[in-house]
Amino acid sequence: MMKASKEGYRPNVAMVVLNSKNKVLICRRTNTKTWQFPQGGVDNNENLEKAMYRELLEEVGLRKDDVQYIGESDDTIIYDIPKTIRSKVLGGKFKGQEQKWFLLRIKNDDHEIRLDYEAFPEFDTYEWVSFWQPIDRIVDFKREAYRKALSELRFLI
């Protein structure tokens, strides 16, 4: 279980999914122009690995057996949500997120990515892109967290 080490930050898991060509899965949030990796909150009394596999299934339809676990970030990475939008994000309850990052590889490149696994999908499209491209496509306030995570995870490939 992950307890936020900083008060006001939501415990969260983020997944970088690679294919056989070391391209990464990036998804666009429904009805926006915002791209991100699959990620999600850690429920009460849920360990990080369970949260990671639950979110992976809910957001992109990948089960534990569909991916190979490669590794994870040594520590959590924190980012702040800008004060101007905090009231609209995560119910306004958090000033940011504290994320544990996981690196996974999809076992079969032809496996279908299912964005409609949940009744109200978080994403409406996805792409496989070069490893560093997501840094240029995400919202500004997450950029440094992505840079830190990818910089650490790249050594596990």
Stockholm file with secondary structure:
# STOCKHOLM 1.0

chainA/1-157         MMKASKEGYRPNVAMVVLNSKNKVLICRRTNTKTWQFPQGGVDNNENLEKAMYRELLEEVGLRKDDVQYIGESDDTIIYDIPKTIRSKVLGGKFKGQEQKWFLLRIKNDDHEIRLDYEAFPEFDTYEWVSFWQPIDRIVDFKREAYRKALSELRFLI
#=GR chainA/1-157 SS CCCCSSTTEEEEEEEEEECTTSCEEEEEETTSSCEECCEEECCTTCCHHHHHHHHHHHHHCCCGGGEEEEEECSSCEEEECCTTTGGGSGGGCCSEEEEEEEEEEESCTTSCCCTTSSSSCSEEEEEEECTTTHHHHSCGGGHHHHHHHHHHHGGGC
#=GC SS_cons         CCCCSSTTEEEEEEEEEECTTSCEEEEEETTSSCEECCEEECCTTCCHHHHHHHHHHHHHCCCGGGEEEEEECSSCEEEECCTTTGGGSGGGCCSEEEEEEEEEEESCTTSCCCTTSSSSCSEEEEEEECTTTHHHHSCGGGHHHHHHHHHHHGGGC
//
